[in-house]
Amino acid sequence: MPEFSFRDDGHIYTLDNVIIPSVTQTLAVKYFCDDWYKEKGKYVHEMAELYRQGRLDEDTLDEQLKPYLDALKKFEREAPHVKGIIDYKSGTFAKWHLLQTAAYRELWLNGIDENGNPLREIAKGFEVKGYHPVYRYGGKIDIVDIADGDKFPPAFALYLQDTGRYKLEPVTDIRRHIQAFLTLVTAGYIREEYKI
């Protein structure tokens, strides 16, 4: 069984001690948004993760993050019926979000966790980490909440807004977006192999 690990500092995935690209790195998100937006997204994700783990001290939470937490709580109250693969977003819609969210769904469908178990065996979870054994990329799925018996769950981008509101966007034409993402993964490995 391959040895898979994730290092939080630097967001690094390794497979048999070789660094593999993450979903975000594959999309080269650094080219799509400036540092301020990347930092904001990182803090919103960390806040949501701590909240889900029951470890968030809301009294010490930065004022700028409170509306995003309010949006997440509002989503939990109003949409417990939403089932599928859900990816947090802290900005506005960007077309590459479709590829990113589709990639997390593909990861859940065909990925493996650090213990060698299929990710699709996880019906409910937060911050679910794994790797794709065929395409060799890693990722961390924000929310997995699968309806009973659903073998091909939908995927959603959950936009947490600085107004305390949220917007849930389903990923339509998901097969096309997954194919596009997997093409980018393959192209990255080809560029590396052929030094182009």
SULFEN-V846545 format. One line per field, one symbol per residue. ss: DSSP state (h for helix, s for strand, l for the rest). phi: phi as a letter, one per 30 degrees, with the letter a starting at -180 (. if undefined). psi: psi as a letter, one per 30 degrees, with the letter a starting at -180 (. if undefined). A space follows every 50 residues. Layout:
ss->???
phi->???
psi->???
This chain:
ss->lllssssllllssssllssssshhhhllhhhlllhhhhhhhhhhhhhhhh hhhllllhhhllhhhhhhhhhhhhhhhhlllllssssssllllllhhhhh hhhhhhhhhhsslllllshhhllsssssssssllllssssssssslllll llllsssssslllllssssslllhhhhhhhhhhhhhhhhhhhhhll
phi->.dccbbcddjhccbbhicdcddeddddheedcbddddddeeddddddddd dddicddddcdeedcedddeddddedddbdddbkcbcdbcbcebededdd dddddddddbdbcdcicddddccblbhdcabcdddhbcabddbcbcdeid dbddbbccddcdcicbbccddchdddddddddddddddddeddchc
psi->kkjklkjejfhkkkjhgkklkleeeefhfffflleeeeeeeeeeeeeeee eefggkjffgkkeffeeeeeeeeeeeefhffkkakkkkkgblkkefeeee eeeeeeeeeglkafggkkfffjfklkhjkaljfefillljkekjjkkkgj fillkkkjjklgfgllkjjkjlheeeeeeeeeeeeeeeeeeeegh.
